[in-house]
Each structure stands twice: as structure tokens, then as C-alpha cells.
Amino acid sequence: MSKNEIPYKIYLNENEMPKFWYNLRADMKNKPAPLLNPGTHQPMTAEELSGVFCEDLVKQELDNDTREYPVPQEILDFYKMYRPSPLVRAYCLERKLNTPAKIYYKFEGNNTSGSHKLNSAIAQAYYAKKQGLKGVTTETGAGQWGTALSMACAYFELDCKVFMVKVSYEQKPFRREVMRVYGASVTPSPSMTTQVGRKILAEHPGTTGSLGCAISEAVEVAVGTPGYRYVLGSVLNQVLLHQSVIGMETKIAMDKYGIKPDVIIGCAGGGSNLGGLIAPFMGEKLRGEADYRFIAVEPASCPSLTRGVYAYDFCDTGMVCPLAKMYTLGSDFIPAPNHAGGLRYHGMSPILSQLYDDKMMEAVSVPQTRVFEAAETFARTEGILPAPESSHAICAAIDEAMKCRETGEEKTILFGLTGTGYFDLVAYEKFHDGKMDDYIPTDEELKAFRARLPKV
């Protein structure tokens, strides 16, 4: 097959699977700022972080210099159950849009967890097991991360305690039940089971919760329970390291057929999917070997990059976690209850925040009704019901393709399809029934949250 004959789906074989994770920080001239101790405002040491995270993961978190991390064989064996994932040419969507653009998407939904989150969940569970721990705690918003971690913990016979954002716990019971199938305990957050949960409920009666709240509860339980550590599904450097397998596979597949994307698009909540997808391409840009346009797409109701500030902030609402320098709306920011599209974290990955501040990538925000319109267009043409999170990237990809229709440019667009939306049907129902609106926080509201940022 010639390079011009691009199949509908590009599959790699097992031997072509990447055998290492790529550490983007090694090629960054301006490294992400270090995590700070919230008490002393000094950089967190490995010893301090090891009280919360697994020891090997702490090493990965703090390592700004090692470019390649070999993937342990046990993790490679697990990956082979669902990886390599397909790179798909969206021929049907292209025809629907009548665009000269070529559209590709990397599909990460072909595993039981239904999303890309499993790539890091299995790695973090592996290192917890290697350390001899009894179990781990975590938070989850829409539920993809909790589902993935539950599956990974079942594989390595670890206990898994999940604090799920209360609004998602109530709106997405089926994803909650998948976690329980894999043996996890699932608690709606904020809850009365932790000290920080009780404090948040006292200060915000009736709150529907946030990822920041759930993180605080999960960390409290991890620190207070012997044999447990806390694991996180996004934001942290270690997570973007594990997720680089997405971009590595994508680049291998594109190089195999002589494809070079002009625009690379990913949804952006905490940054795991976007950071993983763009990693090797951004590395080329940082090294001066190639140029690409990168677009981070976030919800207009939780716009950390486009309307946040670049500052040190708590990673959690309870203010018990380290301070991270990131684009943030404020750790006590809680998205409106009608926000159904996911991507609800108040801050952005320190790596992506630094790249954005260095003008290495762009960011746009989109209202959720436009996101669900794009999701339906994609479902009706490509035959996959996309996760609402992924649909932010779909929306921006459609916008770019329509610009190509207007200008006649034959650009190649790549976006990340993080997973499927079959457990998000309550959100789709609200969209269909006209019960979804596009609440966008006002400048005054965001200013109030920013005023409470820690003084560092």
C-alpha cells in the first residue's frame, strides 16, 4: 500500500507498540515550576511526597531530565489487551462537513474502562503493588478515572477507595456500578466520612461537589490509613508521562504512512489526554525539528487556561495538598450544577500551563450545548457515541475543518477521542430535552475566587 492510500483505521502490531514513555519535560527549556510545601512554600522533597504517593511515582514526578522511561514488562503485557489503539481517518465526517481537510482521531475508548485513563491507572497500580501496599485512594469526576483505577487495582489485587464528585455519583450511576464490579468502594464527595468533607459541607451546604473536594477526601484517607497511598488521574507530571503512550503510538502510525498533522487538538480538563497526545509532537517542536499548531479545548463553564491566572494554587479544595503553579480559577471554584460535559477541575497541568504560558500552544473554550451538537454530528457520521469530554475536541476539530472549507486549505487535523459516552446518557438526555444551558461564570465571580489564592 502506498503512503497515499490511507486506510480507514490504522492499526499497529504488538512489535510496533512503544516500549518507553516519553518525558516531555526533558526537552522543555522552561521546566514546570516545582510543587511547594503549603506550610513552608519550599519545593516538596521526595521524602515529603512519599508520604502521599508511591515511591517510584515520586521519582517520575520530580524527574525533569530523563527523556525516556522503559515501560515495565508487566504493564506492557496489560497494555496488549487493548493497545495499540486505532488511529482513524474520519472520512464520513469529512464528507458531512464538505471540507478539504483531512481529519484523524486517536480512539482510546476500546477498553472496559471506556477511556484513556487506563494507560496511567495500570502504571500507578503496578507501582503500588511493587511497593507492597494494601491499596490506594483516589477521586473521580465523571467516573472514567475511577473506573480505570478500579480495573487496574482488581488486576493487581489491590483495594481501591474512590471518592466520586457527588453530582456525577448521582447522574452517572452505571459508571459507579462498574467501579463496584471491579471491587472498589465508591463514596459521593463531599461526604461525612472525612474531616475535610464535613468541613466543606458545613461551609457549602448542599454543594454538588468538585474534583478539588474529592481530592481532599482521598488524600486524607490515604495519609491516615496504613498501607495506602493516593493516586491521581490527571494534572501531575507522572500522569502525563504514562499517557505519552497515546502520542507515541499516534506518531508511529502517522510516520508509517507519511502523514504530518498541521493541527493537533485535545480536550483539556487537568491535562492527561491532551498532554499524552501532543507529547512527541511537542517534543519535535521544542527541539526545532518540526512545527505544529496545538489547541487545548476547555469548557466555557470551567475555563482555567482561557480565563484563569498563572499562579501557585492548592490542588484541592480542602487545601491539604501541595501547591502547584498552574493556570487556575481558584481551588474553591466549583462548576455550576448544570455543567454536564466533564472537564471540571479548577486548574491545569503544570507542564501544559508552562507550555501555554510560553506560547507553545493555544487554548479555546466552548459552551456545552455546542459541545453536544458536535457530539451528535460525530455520532451520526462516525458511528461512535463520544464522551462529552472528547466532544470538546470534536467541536474544535469541526471548527477548524469548516475554516478549511472556507479557505480551500487542505490541512491535516488530528484530535484525541478519549473515550465513549455510553455512561453519559443523562447528560445527553438533558441536551435532548432542552434542560441544558450554557452557564458561563462572570468576571466578578472569577475575581472573587482569584482573590483567595495563596500568597506565594
PyMOL commands that set and color helices and strands:
alter all, ss='L'
color gray80, all
select helices_A, chain A and resi 14-16+24-27+46-49+55-62+73-79+91-97+118-130+144-155+166-171+173-181+195-203+211-224+237-256+272-286+304-307+350-357+368-382+388-407+425-432+443-450
alter helices_A, ss='H'
color red, helices_A
select strands_A, chain A and resi 9-10+20-22+68-70+87-89+102-107+135-140+159-165+185-189+228-230+263-267+293-299+309-314+323-328+362-366+412-417
alter strands_A, ss='S'
color yellow, strands_A
deselect
rebuild
show_as cartoon
